[in-house]
Every structure is written in C-alpha cells, then in structure tokens.
Amino acid sequence: INGGYWVMHRAAFKYMNYGEEIVNEPMQRLLAENQLIAHRYDGFWACMDTFKEKQHLDEVYTRGNAPWELWRRK
C-alpha cells in the first residue's frame, strides 16, 4: 500500500513529461539517477476509504483509544 506523502524539490519536475503517470516513467528516471529517498514510518496508520473503515475508526475513537491523538499522550 502506498499510503504516504511525497515531498519533492522543484527540480524533480524536469524528470516529468506531459501525460506521464508520475509513478511510472518519472520515478524510473529519478531512481536511475539516485534521486529518491524514503523514510519508513512506524507510527499509526489506517485508511478510511470505506464506510466500514470509518465505522471501525469511530469505534476506536469512542473507546478513548485513538492512537492518532498524539496531543493527548503524555
């Protein structure tokens, strides 16, 4: 699952051509020139693409155990 964010320097746009999908040709060109890095995130992550997933996250929140509420942890 690609559930992250991309942060790019404006120079990355020189690797992109009109009409290309970013995950195909541009990424291959960036990869070939050693211009990609990644950071693994080990914290909480959950998708909420469906009603069932929303219901699950609502239940987690209602129980008072929402791991995304980092400001409540001390």
N, C-alpha and C positions, 0 to 999 in steps of 0.2 A: 504494500500500500504506500503510495506517495502521499503522505499527509503532512507535508511540511510547507515551508516558505522558501522562496528563492530570493536571495539578495544579490543583485548584480551591479557591477560597475558599468557606467555608461559605455565603456569600451566593448562590452560584450555584444552590443548591437551590431558591431562590424562583422560579427560571425553569423548574422541572421540575414536571410534573403526573403524578399516579399513572397508570401504564400506558403512558406515552410512552417511546419509544426515545430515548435521550439524543442520538444523532446527528441526529435529525430536529427536532422542534419546539423542544426546549430550546436546541439550538445555534443555530437560526434566531433565537430571541428574544435570545440573548446577542449574536449577530452584529449584529442590528438596533440594539442599544444600545451598540455598540462596546466590548463587554466581553471580547473574545477577543484573545489574542496568541499567537504561535508562535515557536519557536526551531528553526532548521534545524541538524541535527546532521550533521556531515561526517565523523564517525569510522566505524569498522567497525560494520556491522550485517548480520546474516544470520538468516533464520528457520530453525527446526528443527522443522517441523511434520510431516515425513515421515521414514521410516526412511532413505531415500536422502539427505536433507539431513543427518541425523545422521551417516551414514557419511562424507559429504564433510567435515563439521567434525571428525570423529575423525581423518581423514587429515591435515587441516591441522595439527591438534594434534600428531599423531605425528611429522610432519616438523619440529616445533620452530618453526613459523612462525605461532603463534596470535596474531592481532592483538588479541584481547580480553585477553591477559595483559599489561596495561599496567604492572604492577609489575615485569616482567622487562626493560623498556626503560630504558635509561639513556643 
